Amino acid sequence: MREIFTGLPWWVKWVAVPVIALVVFGSVIATVIGFVIGLLFKVLLFVALVGGLIYVVRKFMSSSTSRSDW
């Protein structure tokens, strides 16, 4: 691979090739990043909903046990 870039200007290696890669694979990269962000959002939403459910159930259970003590 180094033999291919030998003798070429620096801007070809560090500017032109990455830009071409982004143009060619940009939609694939965007799809993967979108999928990962969507998955993280769903995981955080799941954790928040389960945590809220646990909080409500414990609050309800503690209030019902304190009433039965009376």
Phi, psi and omega in degrees: 000324180294328181296329181293318184272355180295130178089353178273153178297158183298326185291338177291316181289319190259348181238304188293314182294315176297324178295317178297320179296320178294323179293317183287313185257011184300317181292325178293315179297316180296322178295316180295315180295319177297319179296316181295316180294319177297319178295317178298319178298317180294322178295315178296320177296318178298314180297318180295318180293318178294319177297319176296320178297315179298319179298314181294317181295317179294322179296316180294319181292321180290324179287326180286327178285328178288330176290325182287339176291334181287000000 
